[in-house]
Amino acid sequence: MSRSSAATTTVSAAFARAIQALRDEHFPDSSTPCIAVALSGGLDSMVLLRLAHAYGLHPHAFHVHHGLSPNADAWREHCATAAGELGVPFDWRAVSVAKGKSGIEAAARKQRYAALGDMCRAHGVDVLLTAHHLDDQAETVLLQLLRGSGPAGLSGMDAANRAPGLLGDARLLMARPLLGVARADLEQVAREEGIAWVEDESNVDPRYARNALRHQVMPALAAAFPGFQQRIARSGAHARSAQRLLDELGEQDLQSCLASDALDLARVRVLSRDRIDNLLRHWFAVRRLAMPSTAWLAQMVAQILSARDDAQLLVQHPDVHVRRHRDHLFLVPRLPDLAGMRDPEDAGIIDKRAQAFVWRGEAAIAFPDYGGVLHFDPAERGFDPVWLRGQCLEIDFRKGGERLKLAPNRPTRSLKMHYQASGIRAWERGRLPIVNAGFDLLFAAGLGMDCRHVADGPGRVALRWESATPAIPG
């Protein structure tokens, strides 16, 4: 790439500094990462490809064909030709974009990054370069400001980060080496270097918020406040610094308040309201859950702080249920209702008949309607297998009033009392099935077998319940 103009010199120098910073921070052992450029065919990515090639990075070029424009085939051919002329390996993926709840733009973005991540894995790529520039950064910060975002949103884009939720790979690094370069400088470089690019007609559609901002608001800001992009980007950097401090404080509070897999609310209540909000946001981020809205968070905190000690708190989140037990706060997977599951104290739920079965010596029997698998394990203490085979067994959820005797030297008690003594959380009890033989309770999941039907001896069988409850990430 020539050095004939100030724009070319500025852009090349900015790119070189960004690549060196990337190497210093993420590849300090001087290893040479395998690099790819996300190539759309537009101005920004075409200049980025030329810079990466001129800098000796030996990049791959990856293109995603969305099929949303009648020109999509021509864009793919343009990218393939440009890569071929430079001797750069080229690959592409076609994706089918269906409009989701967040709109066609968000759906296309999700599919695009997933396809890019797939190509990176296929070619052993370590770093994916994208062509986001200074104007994109300013637009991002302004959009987040208009949406009422906090410091995390106002931070804008990082120079480099890992985005496994987008790329499907926690190892893959996504870098933006042009983030400090203005689009006007990129366009001047492209014209001077004879770099051809394509124009996506959707980029001028004002129905998209970013386009409305780019074509209507940004020109007015440029006229009134020349160079505003740099100042907005600087504000984004300040917000990023503030968010790092909030993350550090959130981690300190989390470690202070975390008790096993739950938050100790006695410790949470001594914090200020702002710190409680920050702690909960950090907890959700650590567990890789969708960030709650301000309104949702306010509702949850109000319930946490005001609910009675014996209240069965439940706050619904798109990914989890937030529940309280013995003054601790838990994140519980959202689970489908099971056939016949009920709370014995809720008369509004209609019972389903128990499922009858006969044990024929199987090691395990799956009961999907009850959410798990019943195991029959060899044991030194358990049921006589001959006797057990002769019983007409039933699996069911408790109805209320069932009583269980766990050991000869222990009293017969209600299941509810056993659950309380064992510390089994209230919302888990309704998903724990029981096994009966006629009117006799033989086994209660989470508790054990009734001792009146078990004995010591070789070849005995012990019942064990394995729940299919999914785990929460993080």
Secondary structure, DSSP 8 states (H G I E B T S, - for coil): ----SHHHHHHHHHHHHHHHHHHHHH-TT-----EEEE--SSHHHHHHHHHHHHTT---EEEEEE---STTHHHHHHHHHHHHHHHT--EEEEE-----BTTBHHHHHHHHHHHHHHHHHHHHT-SEEE----HHHHHHHHHHHHHTT--HHHHT---SEEE-HHHHS-SS-EEE-TTTTS-HHHHHHHHHHHT------GGGG-TTSHHHHIIIIIHHHHHHHSTTHHHHHHHHHHHHHHHHHHHHHHHHHHHHHHEETTEEEHHHHTTS-HHHHHHHHHHHHHHTT-----HHHHHHHHHHHHHS-TT---EEE-SSEEEEEETTEEEEEE-----TT---TT-TTS-----EEE---S-SEEEEGGGTEEEEEEEEEEEB-HHHHHTS-EEEEE--S--EE--STTS--EEHHHHHHHHT--HHHHTT-EEEEETTEEEEETTTEE-GGG-EEEEEEEEEEEEE-------
